[in-house]
Amino acid sequence: MGPIVCDVVVVGAGPAGSLAARAAAENGAETVLLEEHPQPGTPVYCAEGLSVGGILDGGLEPRPPYVAQEIKTARVFAPGGRHLDLTSGEWTGYTLNREVFDKALADKAVEAGARLFTSTRVVDLVWDGSRVAGVKAVSEGGPLEFRSRVVIGADGHWSIVRRRAGLQRYFADYVSCAQYQLGGLKLEDPTVNEFYLGARYAPGGYAWVFPK
């Protein structure tokens, strides 16, 4: 099979990648969107919190099934245990259902004309002299090559596009973190996000609790 030729290749079908692919397709670019997992949004890599503006910018409404819980207050706990409540006023936040939310954004990119390839992992760039001219990928059906005028790397912190292009990351230090999904909990107020500071919970950092 020969190279698949297009105007724009977007690597990564998370929110940034899907929105970029949608914008490119809506503006007439022949666009390909590549996702290494079988479905956009899985596995979930974040705590799923987002402002209402972030949802509306994606062209979705802040309602189920995209969102799981409306958030009205952020409760910030100091190391000594005292806390301050920050209310959002008219700008509400939400805990998302990321699997559904991300898939919906990718679907909108496809509706705009982008071609979505899932289970397709980019392994290298295609070069034309000093210019990036596409990507090489592997899929369940074998190796694929995409030739394009533009390559957008929206493939996250460990971006293969960034590494193969020789671009430096913004931060010199990595941040260690852990994420848990806990069920069967009784929450005093499910509309409150809790934010903890201090070495007891996260030395040198912070911890969030997102109700869902």
TORKOLKOL-508462 format. One record per residue (C-alpha): x, y, z; residue in three letters. Coordinates in steps of 0.25 Angstrom, whole numbers. Layout:
<rs>
<r><px>X</px><py>Y</py><pz>Z</pz><aa>Ala</aa></r>
...
</rs>
This chain:
<rs>
<r><px>0</px><py>0</py><pz>0</pz><aa>Met</aa></r>
<r><px>5</px><py>14</py><pz>-4</pz><aa>Gly</aa></r>
<r><px>6</px><py>26</py><pz>5</pz><aa>Pro</aa></r>
<r><px>-8</px><py>33</py><pz>9</pz><aa>Ile</aa></r>
<r><px>-7</px><py>47</py><pz>4</pz><aa>Val</aa></r>
<r><px>-14</px><py>58</py><pz>11</pz><aa>Cys</aa></r>
<r><px>-12</px><py>73</py><pz>15</pz><aa>Asp</aa></r>
<r><px>-12</px><py>71</py><pz>30</pz><aa>Val</aa></r>
<r><px>-8</px><py>60</py><pz>39</pz><aa>Val</aa></r>
<r><px>-12</px><py>61</py><pz>54</pz><aa>Val</aa></r>
<r><px>-6</px><py>51</py><pz>63</pz><aa>Val</aa></r>
<r><px>-14</px><py>49</py><pz>75</pz><aa>Gly</aa></r>
<r><px>-30</px><py>49</py><pz>76</pz><aa>Ala</aa></r>
<r><px>-31</px><py>55</py><pz>90</pz><aa>Gly</aa></r>
<r><px>-38</px><py>69</py><pz>91</pz><aa>Pro</aa></r>
<r><px>-27</px><py>77</py><pz>86</pz><aa>Ala</aa></r>
<r><px>-25</px><py>68</py><pz>74</pz><aa>Gly</aa></r>
<r><px>-39</px><py>66</py><pz>71</pz><aa>Ser</aa></r>
<r><px>-42</px><py>81</py><pz>71</pz><aa>Leu</aa></r>
<r><px>-30</px><py>83</py><pz>62</pz><aa>Ala</aa></r>
<r><px>-34</px><py>73</py><pz>52</pz><aa>Ala</aa></r>
<r><px>-48</px><py>78</py><pz>52</pz><aa>Arg</aa></r>
<r><px>-43</px><py>93</py><pz>50</pz><aa>Ala</aa></r>
<r><px>-34</px><py>88</py><pz>38</pz><aa>Ala</aa></r>
<r><px>-46</px><py>80</py><pz>32</pz><aa>Ala</aa></r>
<r><px>-56</px><py>91</py><pz>33</pz><aa>Glu</aa></r>
<r><px>-46</px><py>101</py><pz>26</pz><aa>Asn</aa></r>
<r><px>-45</px><py>91</py><pz>14</pz><aa>Gly</aa></r>
<r><px>-32</px><py>84</py><pz>18</pz><aa>Ala</aa></r>
<r><px>-32</px><py>69</py><pz>15</pz><aa>Glu</aa></r>
<r><px>-29</px><py>64</py><pz>29</pz><aa>Thr</aa></r>
<r><px>-25</px><py>51</py><pz>35</pz><aa>Val</aa></r>
<r><px>-27</px><py>49</py><pz>50</pz><aa>Leu</aa></r>
<r><px>-18</px><py>37</py><pz>56</pz><aa>Leu</aa></r>
<r><px>-21</px><py>31</py><pz>70</pz><aa>Glu</aa></r>
<r><px>-13</px><py>20</py><pz>76</pz><aa>Glu</aa></r>
<r><px>-24</px><py>14</py><pz>84</pz><aa>His</aa></r>
<r><px>-36</px><py>7</py><pz>79</pz><aa>Pro</aa></r>
<r><px>-45</px><py>18</py><pz>83</pz><aa>Gln</aa></r>
<r><px>-42</px><py>33</py><pz>87</pz><aa>Pro</aa></r>
<r><px>-44</px><py>36</py><pz>101</pz><aa>Gly</aa></r>
<r><px>-38</px><py>23</py><pz>107</pz><aa>Thr</aa></r>
<r><px>-31</px><py>21</py><pz>115</pz><aa>Pro</aa></r>
<r><px>-34</px><py>33</py><pz>124</pz><aa>Val</aa></r>
<r><px>-21</px><py>41</py><pz>127</pz><aa>Tyr</aa></r>
<r><px>-27</px><py>52</py><pz>136</pz><aa>Cys</aa></r>
<r><px>-36</px><py>56</py><pz>147</pz><aa>Ala</aa></r>
<r><px>-47</px><py>60</py><pz>137</pz><aa>Glu</aa></r>
<r><px>-50</px><py>74</py><pz>142</pz><aa>Gly</aa></r>
<r><px>-53</px><py>85</py><pz>132</pz><aa>Leu</aa></r>
<r><px>-59</px><py>99</py><pz>132</pz><aa>Ser</aa></r>
<r><px>-72</px><py>101</py><pz>124</pz><aa>Val</aa></r>
<r><px>-65</px><py>110</py><pz>114</pz><aa>Gly</aa></r>
<r><px>-56</px><py>98</py><pz>111</pz><aa>Gly</aa></r>
<r><px>-68</px><py>89</py><pz>108</pz><aa>Ile</aa></r>
<r><px>-75</px><py>100</py><pz>99</pz><aa>Leu</aa></r>
<r><px>-62</px><py>102</py><pz>92</pz><aa>Asp</aa></r>
<r><px>-63</px><py>88</py><pz>87</pz><aa>Gly</aa></r>
<r><px>-77</px><py>90</py><pz>82</pz><aa>Gly</aa></r>
<r><px>-84</px><py>82</py><pz>92</pz><aa>Leu</aa></r>
<r><px>-94</px><py>85</py><pz>103</pz><aa>Glu</aa></r>
<r><px>-91</px><py>83</py><pz>118</pz><aa>Pro</aa></r>
<r><px>-100</px><py>72</py><pz>120</pz><aa>Arg</aa></r>
<r><px>-100</px><py>57</py><pz>121</pz><aa>Pro</aa></r>
<r><px>-95</px><py>48</py><pz>115</pz><aa>Pro</aa></r>
<r><px>-83</px><py>57</py><pz>113</pz><aa>Tyr</aa></r>
<r><px>-83</px><py>62</py><pz>128</pz><aa>Val</aa></r>
<r><px>-84</px><py>54</py><pz>141</pz><aa>Ala</aa></r>
<r><px>-85</px><py>65</py><pz>151</pz><aa>Gln</aa></r>
<r><px>-87</px><py>80</py><pz>152</pz><aa>Glu</aa></r>
<r><px>-77</px><py>87</py><pz>161</pz><aa>Ile</aa></r>
<r><px>-80</px><py>100</py><pz>168</pz><aa>Lys</aa></r>
<r><px>-69</px><py>102</py><pz>178</pz><aa>Thr</aa></r>
<r><px>-54</px><py>99</py><pz>180</pz><aa>Ala</aa></r>
<r><px>-51</px><py>97</py><pz>194</pz><aa>Arg</aa></r>
<r><px>-36</px><py>99</py><pz>197</pz><aa>Val</aa></r>
<r><px>-30</px><py>93</py><pz>209</pz><aa>Phe</aa></r>
<r><px>-17</px><py>99</py><pz>216</pz><aa>Ala</aa></r>
<r><px>-7</px><py>89</py><pz>222</pz><aa>Pro</aa></r>
<r><px>-13</px><py>92</py><pz>236</pz><aa>Gly</aa></r>
<r><px>-27</px><py>88</py><pz>232</pz><aa>Gly</aa></r>
<r><px>-34</px><py>101</py><pz>230</pz><aa>Arg</aa></r>
<r><px>-41</px><py>103</py><pz>217</pz><aa>His</aa></r>
<r><px>-46</px><py>114</py><pz>208</pz><aa>Leu</aa></r>
<r><px>-58</px><py>113</py><pz>198</pz><aa>Asp</aa></r>
<r><px>-56</px><py>119</py><pz>184</pz><aa>Leu</aa></r>
<r><px>-70</px><py>120</py><pz>177</pz><aa>Thr</aa></r>
<r><px>-71</px><py>120</py><pz>162</pz><aa>Ser</aa></r>
<r><px>-82</px><py>130</py><pz>161</pz><aa>Gly</aa></r>
<r><px>-89</px><py>129</py><pz>147</pz><aa>Glu</aa></r>
<r><px>-77</px><py>121</py><pz>142</pz><aa>Trp</aa></r>
<r><px>-79</px><py>106</py><pz>146</pz><aa>Thr</aa></r>
<r><px>-69</px><py>95</py><pz>145</pz><aa>Gly</aa></r>
<r><px>-72</px><py>81</py><pz>142</pz><aa>Tyr</aa></r>
<r><px>-66</px><py>67</py><pz>144</pz><aa>Thr</aa></r>
<r><px>-66</px><py>60</py><pz>131</pz><aa>Leu</aa></r>
<r><px>-69</px><py>46</py><pz>125</pz><aa>Asn</aa></r>
<r><px>-56</px><py>47</py><pz>118</pz><aa>Arg</aa></r>
<r><px>-58</px><py>34</py><pz>109</pz><aa>Glu</aa></r>
<r><px>-71</px><py>40</py><pz>104</pz><aa>Val</aa></r>
<r><px>-66</px><py>54</py><pz>103</pz><aa>Phe</aa></r>
<r><px>-54</px><py>51</py><pz>95</pz><aa>Asp</aa></r>
<r><px>-61</px><py>42</py><pz>86</pz><aa>Lys</aa></r>
<r><px>-71</px><py>52</py><pz>83</pz><aa>Ala</aa></r>
<r><px>-61</px><py>62</py><pz>80</pz><aa>Leu</aa></r>
<r><px>-54</px><py>52</py><pz>70</pz><aa>Ala</aa></r>
<r><px>-68</px><py>49</py><pz>64</pz><aa>Asp</aa></r>
<r><px>-70</px><py>64</py><pz>61</pz><aa>Lys</aa></r>
<r><px>-56</px><py>65</py><pz>54</pz><aa>Ala</aa></r>
<r><px>-61</px><py>53</py><pz>45</pz><aa>Val</aa></r>
<r><px>-74</px><py>60</py><pz>43</pz><aa>Glu</aa></r>
<r><px>-66</px><py>72</py><pz>38</pz><aa>Ala</aa></r>
<r><px>-59</px><py>63</py><pz>28</pz><aa>Gly</aa></r>
<r><px>-46</px><py>58</py><pz>35</pz><aa>Ala</aa></r>
<r><px>-43</px><py>43</py><pz>34</pz><aa>Arg</aa></r>
<r><px>-40</px><py>36</py><pz>47</pz><aa>Leu</aa></r>
<r><px>-31</px><py>24</py><pz>48</pz><aa>Phe</aa></r>
<r><px>-32</px><py>17</py><pz>62</pz><aa>Thr</aa></r>
<r><px>-22</px><py>7</py><pz>67</pz><aa>Ser</aa></r>
<r><px>-11</px><py>14</py><pz>59</pz><aa>Thr</aa></r>
<r><px>2</px><py>17</py><pz>66</pz><aa>Arg</aa></r>
<r><px>11</px><py>27</py><pz>60</pz><aa>Val</aa></r>
<r><px>26</px><py>22</py><pz>61</pz><aa>Val</aa></r>
<r><px>34</px><py>32</py><pz>53</pz><aa>Asp</aa></r>
<r><px>33</px><py>45</py><pz>44</pz><aa>Leu</aa></r>
<r><px>35</px><py>46</py><pz>29</pz><aa>Val</aa></r>
<r><px>45</px><py>56</py><pz>25</pz><aa>Trp</aa></r>
<r><px>47</px><py>64</py><pz>12</pz><aa>Asp</aa></r>
<r><px>60</px><py>70</py><pz>14</pz><aa>Gly</aa></r>
<r><px>59</px><py>78</py><pz>27</pz><aa>Ser</aa></r>
<r><px>44</px><py>79</py><pz>26</pz><aa>Arg</aa></r>
<r><px>34</px><py>69</py><pz>33</pz><aa>Val</aa></r>
<r><px>26</px><py>63</py><pz>22</pz><aa>Ala</aa></r>
<r><px>17</px><py>53</py><pz>29</pz><aa>Gly</aa></r>
<r><px>18</px><py>41</py><pz>39</pz><aa>Val</aa></r>
<r><px>20</px><py>26</py><pz>39</pz><aa>Lys</aa></r>
<r><px>10</px><py>18</py><pz>47</pz><aa>Ala</aa></r>
<r><px>7</px><py>4</py><pz>50</pz><aa>Val</aa></r>
<r><px>-7</px><py>-1</py><pz>51</pz><aa>Ser</aa></r>
<r><px>-14</px><py>-15</py><pz>53</pz><aa>Glu</aa></r>
<r><px>-14</px><py>-16</py><pz>38</pz><aa>Gly</aa></r>
<r><px>1</px><py>-14</py><pz>37</pz><aa>Gly</aa></r>
<r><px>10</px><py>-1</py><pz>34</pz><aa>Pro</aa></r>
<r><px>4</px><py>12</py><pz>29</pz><aa>Leu</aa></r>
<r><px>11</px><py>24</py><pz>23</pz><aa>Glu</aa></r>
<r><px>4</px><py>38</py><pz>23</pz><aa>Phe</aa></r>
<r><px>9</px><py>49</py><pz>14</pz><aa>Arg</aa></r>
<r><px>4</px><py>63</py><pz>18</pz><aa>Ser</aa></r>
<r><px>7</px><py>78</py><pz>17</pz><aa>Arg</aa></r>
<r><px>5</px><py>80</py><pz>32</pz><aa>Val</aa></r>
<r><px>7</px><py>70</py><pz>44</pz><aa>Val</aa></r>
<r><px>1</px><py>74</py><pz>57</pz><aa>Ile</aa></r>
<r><px>6</px><py>67</py><pz>69</pz><aa>Gly</aa></r>
<r><px>-5</px><py>66</py><pz>79</pz><aa>Ala</aa></r>
<r><px>0</px><py>53</py><pz>85</pz><aa>Asp</aa></r>
<r><px>2</px><py>57</py><pz>100</pz><aa>Gly</aa></r>
<r><px>14</px><py>58</py><pz>109</pz><aa>His</aa></r>
<r><px>22</px><py>47</py><pz>103</pz><aa>Trp</aa></r>
<r><px>19</px><py>52</py><pz>89</pz><aa>Ser</aa></r>
<r><px>26</px><py>44</py><pz>78</pz><aa>Ile</aa></r>
<r><px>25</px><py>56</py><pz>69</pz><aa>Val</aa></r>
<r><px>32</px><py>65</py><pz>78</pz><aa>Arg</aa></r>
<r><px>43</px><py>55</py><pz>81</pz><aa>Arg</aa></r>
<r><px>45</px><py>51</py><pz>66</pz><aa>Arg</aa></r>
<r><px>45</px><py>66</py><pz>62</pz><aa>Ala</aa></r>
<r><px>56</px><py>69</py><pz>72</pz><aa>Gly</aa></r>
<r><px>47</px><py>79</py><pz>80</pz><aa>Leu</aa></r>
<r><px>50</px><py>82</py><pz>94</pz><aa>Gln</aa></r>
<r><px>39</px><py>80</py><pz>105</pz><aa>Arg</aa></r>
<r><px>35</px><py>92</py><pz>113</pz><aa>Tyr</aa></r>
<r><px>38</px><py>87</py><pz>127</pz><aa>Phe</aa></r>
<r><px>52</px><py>82</py><pz>132</pz><aa>Ala</aa></r>
<r><px>46</px><py>74</py><pz>143</pz><aa>Asp</aa></r>
<r><px>36</px><py>63</py><pz>143</pz><aa>Tyr</aa></r>
<r><px>24</px><py>63</py><pz>152</pz><aa>Val</aa></r>
<r><px>21</px><py>50</py><pz>159</pz><aa>Ser</aa></r>
<r><px>6</px><py>48</py><pz>162</pz><aa>Cys</aa></r>
<r><px>-4</px><py>37</py><pz>164</pz><aa>Ala</aa></r>
<r><px>-19</px><py>36</py><pz>160</pz><aa>Gln</aa></r>
<r><px>-30</px><py>27</py><pz>166</pz><aa>Tyr</aa></r>
<r><px>-44</px><py>25</py><pz>163</pz><aa>Gln</aa></r>
<r><px>-52</px><py>22</py><pz>176</pz><aa>Leu</aa></r>
<r><px>-66</px><py>17</py><pz>177</pz><aa>Gly</aa></r>
<r><px>-76</px><py>15</py><pz>188</pz><aa>Gly</aa></r>
<r><px>-73</px><py>28</py><pz>195</pz><aa>Leu</aa></r>
<r><px>-82</px><py>37</py><pz>202</pz><aa>Lys</aa></r>
<r><px>-80</px><py>51</py><pz>199</pz><aa>Leu</aa></r>
<r><px>-84</px><py>63</py><pz>208</pz><aa>Glu</aa></r>
<r><px>-87</px><py>72</py><pz>195</pz><aa>Asp</aa></r>
<r><px>-84</px><py>66</py><pz>181</pz><aa>Pro</aa></r>
<r><px>-83</px><py>80</py><pz>175</pz><aa>Thr</aa></r>
<r><px>-70</px><py>83</py><pz>183</pz><aa>Val</aa></r>
<r><px>-56</px><py>80</py><pz>178</pz><aa>Asn</aa></r>
<r><px>-46</px><py>79</py><pz>189</pz><aa>Glu</aa></r>
<r><px>-32</px><py>84</py><pz>187</pz><aa>Phe</aa></r>
<r><px>-21</px><py>80</py><pz>197</pz><aa>Tyr</aa></r>
<r><px>-8</px><py>87</py><pz>200</pz><aa>Leu</aa></r>
<r><px>4</px><py>82</py><pz>208</pz><aa>Gly</aa></r>
<r><px>14</px><py>71</py><pz>210</pz><aa>Ala</aa></r>
<r><px>4</px><py>62</py><pz>217</pz><aa>Arg</aa></r>
<r><px>-4</px><py>60</py><pz>204</pz><aa>Tyr</aa></r>
<r><px>6</px><py>64</py><pz>193</pz><aa>Ala</aa></r>
<r><px>20</px><py>69</py><pz>196</pz><aa>Pro</aa></r>
<r><px>24</px><py>80</py><pz>187</pz><aa>Gly</aa></r>
<r><px>10</px><py>79</py><pz>180</pz><aa>Gly</aa></r>
<r><px>-5</px><py>78</py><pz>182</pz><aa>Tyr</aa></r>
<r><px>-16</px><py>68</py><pz>182</pz><aa>Ala</aa></r>
<r><px>-30</px><py>69</py><pz>176</pz><aa>Trp</aa></r>
<r><px>-43</px><py>62</py><pz>179</pz><aa>Val</aa></r>
<r><px>-53</px><py>62</py><pz>167</pz><aa>Phe</aa></r>
<r><px>-66</px><py>57</py><pz>171</pz><aa>Pro</aa></r>
<r><px>-73</px><py>49</py><pz>160</pz><aa>Lys</aa></r>
</rs>
